[in-house]
Amino acid sequence: MKVRAPDDPLLVEGFRSNQEKGRPPLPRERQIPVLHSGLSVWRLWEQAAGTARRYPQHGEFVARLILEGPLPVLFWPNGLPGHVTIWGDPVVLSATVADISPVLEDEL
């Protein structure tokens, strides 16, 4: 996540898929093409933060989503334990953000 606050107008951009951003598919997205239109998320903050530290180009923050109730969102647990691909409208997904926290403590 590249924004630090849930009320940032650019928050919704963080919920656009690689396909929607016009990016070429990643290797796993070439193997399973439907992944290209989804978002890679983690069930635990520690898992998401570890991924963010390994791939800093994705941003310095982790958003915690609360996906409850009837939402037009699809989930597919795949890959490593705790890893999930989700599909949904970026505006709907951005509205589920409970909070955003920095990956590194010096970002506080």
Secondary structure, 3 states (H helix, E strand, C coil): CCCCCCCCCCHHHHHCCCCCCCCCCCHHHHHCHHHHHCEEEECCHHHHHHHHHHCHHHCCEEEEECCCCCCCCEEEECCCCCEEEEECCHHHHHCCEEEEEECCHHHC
